[in-house]
Amino acid sequence: MTKFETALKKYLDIFATQEMYFVNDLKNLELFQKTPGNKDAEDIRMKVSAINDTEISNLGILENVVSHIHSLNIDDRLKKDDLTLVEDIANFSVGARPQRVLHFASVYCNFHKPDVYPIYSEQHIDFYRKYITENKLSLDPSKINTYDIFTKALNDLVQRLGLKGKMNYRHLRKFGWLYAEHVVKEGAA
């Protein structure tokens, strides 16, 4: 086992015991399971509010987001595991001002299907740019801020590390947030 694999296993074992990081997620997953549809604006409002995305709160665009999701009629696309839905939810306008809430859109879709929709995060963008370049992936690293390229890079990493089937995308996001730097640091030492 390489140093990297040893460090990864160590932190995966620690992560498996970290239930406190999933209490809110479990409640939100329960809400999304009880209210899977997105045809009623009130259901969408309840789910958007439960996510409590700081960007949406800070911009004061909750009602705009609810109206936008409602107008997209997303239920069939969710059923078909349509990953392009995330970008469609993420991009809209409030008046003449374009908005892009990619993290929120990916979280919203992820709560509907945690094994299908990765959670976009700006936190590790530089890591993924470098990952694409160093592994010579046929992806444009300058477009890592798009959901398509982000998802392809993440899925390649998951495949290479043998994590497929061990964690859903919500777990992967939290694992990266909590332990990615430790794994990289200890795995390179």
Legacy VTK file of the C-alpha trace (Angstrom):
# vtk DataFile Version 3.0
C-alpha trace
ASCII
DATASET POLYDATA
POINTS 189 float
0.000 0.000 0.000
1.404 3.431 -0.954
1.724 6.295 1.537
-1.168 8.014 -0.189
-3.402 4.920 0.041
-2.456 4.479 3.708
-3.320 8.112 4.481
-6.565 7.825 2.513
-7.610 4.675 4.397
-6.735 6.285 7.743
-8.952 9.304 7.087
-11.746 7.249 5.530
-11.849 5.244 8.768
-11.967 8.432 10.867
-14.603 9.929 8.570
-16.841 6.879 8.952
-17.311 7.770 12.632
-18.145 11.460 12.107
-21.934 11.303 12.386
-22.177 14.874 13.717
-21.435 16.248 10.227
-24.536 14.567 8.803
-27.373 15.443 11.212
-28.699 18.347 9.103
-28.126 16.386 5.916
-30.234 13.503 7.174
-33.094 15.870 8.008
-32.829 17.512 4.579
-32.672 14.144 2.814
-35.797 13.126 4.717
-37.537 16.338 3.621
-36.572 15.824 -0.031
-37.738 12.187 0.101
-41.087 13.214 1.602
-41.429 16.037 -0.935
-39.726 14.798 -4.111
-41.778 16.874 -6.554
-41.042 20.380 -7.738
-44.368 21.353 -9.279
-45.599 23.300 -6.236
-43.737 26.549 -5.510
-44.321 26.082 -1.769
-42.546 22.700 -1.834
-39.616 24.258 -3.685
-39.526 27.182 -1.222
-39.443 24.762 1.708
-36.537 22.806 0.184
-34.566 25.904 -0.832
-35.027 27.321 2.683
-33.906 24.050 4.276
-30.668 24.122 2.279
-30.050 27.605 3.699
-27.430 28.560 1.099
-25.515 31.637 2.248
-25.100 33.021 -1.266
-28.850 33.002 -1.861
-29.494 34.490 1.578
-26.838 37.192 1.172
-28.118 38.167 -2.264
-31.742 38.113 -1.075
-32.835 36.070 -4.087
-34.735 33.195 -2.463
-38.025 33.993 -4.211
-36.221 34.437 -7.529
-34.623 31.004 -7.112
-37.969 29.420 -6.221
-39.646 30.980 -9.284
-36.759 29.942 -11.519
-36.785 26.294 -10.371
-40.579 26.226 -10.647
-40.429 27.530 -14.228
-37.969 24.809 -15.284
-40.324 21.872 -14.546
-37.377 19.784 -13.367
-39.023 16.554 -12.195
-38.650 14.590 -15.464
-35.028 15.686 -15.802
-34.287 14.599 -12.231
-35.831 11.196 -12.976
-33.601 10.881 -16.061
-30.454 11.817 -14.052
-29.891 14.785 -16.383
-26.671 16.433 -15.169
-27.232 19.472 -17.416
-30.085 20.400 -15.087
-27.586 21.748 -12.545
-26.307 24.451 -14.907
-29.890 25.312 -15.885
-30.857 25.821 -12.249
-27.635 27.701 -11.521
-28.009 30.332 -14.238
-30.828 32.878 -14.257
-31.363 36.620 -14.081
-32.816 38.911 -11.473
-33.940 41.856 -13.538
-30.989 42.638 -15.781
-28.445 41.059 -13.401
-27.298 37.558 -14.311
-26.948 35.172 -11.370
-24.896 31.988 -11.125
-25.434 29.800 -8.062
-23.712 26.600 -9.144
-22.965 25.295 -5.667
-26.583 25.737 -4.589
-27.932 24.148 -7.780
-25.728 21.096 -7.327
-26.767 20.760 -3.674
-30.451 21.053 -4.613
-30.111 18.253 -7.176
-27.894 16.220 -4.841
-30.537 16.174 -2.122
-32.902 14.680 -4.693
-30.312 12.091 -5.823
-27.091 11.920 -3.741
-25.562 9.164 -5.886
-26.131 11.003 -9.165
-25.348 14.704 -8.674
-21.882 15.735 -7.428
-21.717 18.854 -5.271
-19.799 21.633 -6.971
-17.340 23.412 -4.739
-15.011 26.337 -5.336
-12.865 25.109 -2.414
-10.829 22.630 -4.467
-10.930 24.249 -7.922
-7.157 24.771 -8.031
-6.648 21.135 -7.014
-8.863 19.915 -9.873
-7.148 22.211 -12.390
-3.819 20.698 -11.390
-5.324 17.191 -11.334
-6.587 17.566 -14.926
-3.213 18.828 -16.123
-1.013 16.353 -14.260
-3.110 13.354 -15.247
-3.382 14.596 -18.846
-7.161 14.257 -18.861
-8.898 15.243 -22.079
-10.615 18.091 -20.222
-10.013 21.829 -20.401
-8.727 22.864 -16.945
-9.751 26.472 -17.606
-13.388 25.288 -17.635
-13.281 23.581 -14.226
-15.842 26.141 -13.046
-18.470 24.438 -15.227
-20.478 21.577 -13.802
-19.700 19.248 -16.698
-15.907 19.546 -16.410
-15.982 19.550 -12.596
-18.074 16.365 -12.588
-15.824 14.589 -15.098
-12.673 15.478 -13.138
-14.239 14.403 -9.838
-15.473 11.124 -11.310
-12.025 10.397 -12.718
-10.504 10.975 -9.279
-13.135 8.765 -7.617
-12.394 6.000 -10.111
-8.602 6.262 -9.669
-8.852 6.183 -5.880
-11.278 3.265 -5.849
-13.950 5.249 -3.997
-16.818 4.446 -6.343
-19.616 2.813 -4.375
-17.975 3.570 -1.014
-19.421 7.063 -0.609
-22.141 9.089 -2.252
-21.323 12.562 -3.581
-22.448 14.277 -0.363
-20.016 12.137 1.629
-17.245 12.835 -0.881
-17.817 16.584 -0.540
-17.671 16.441 3.248
-14.669 14.144 3.208
-12.838 16.589 0.943
-13.822 19.522 3.123
-12.630 17.804 6.301
-9.659 15.689 5.277
-8.397 16.238 1.707
-5.503 18.445 2.783
-4.407 15.908 5.415
-4.524 13.025 2.947
-2.492 14.923 0.356
0.033 16.133 2.940
0.542 12.735 4.621
0.399 10.845 1.317
3.229 12.929 -0.119
5.440 12.792 2.995
LINES 1 190
189 0 1 2 3 4 5 6 7 8 9 10 11 12 13 14 15 16 17 18 19 20 21 22 23 24 25 26 27 28 29 30 31 32 33 34 35 36 37 38 39 40 41 42 43 44 45 46 47 48 49 50 51 52 53 54 55 56 57 58 59 60 61 62 63 64 65 66 67 68 69 70 71 72 73 74 75 76 77 78 79 80 81 82 83 84 85 86 87 88 89 90 91 92 93 94 95 96 97 98 99 100 101 102 103 104 105 106 107 108 109 110 111 112 113 114 115 116 117 118 119 120 121 122 123 124 125 126 127 128 129 130 131 132 133 134 135 136 137 138 139 140 141 142 143 144 145 146 147 148 149 150 151 152 153 154 155 156 157 158 159 160 161 162 163 164 165 166 167 168 169 170 171 172 173 174 175 176 177 178 179 180 181 182 183 184 185 186 187 188
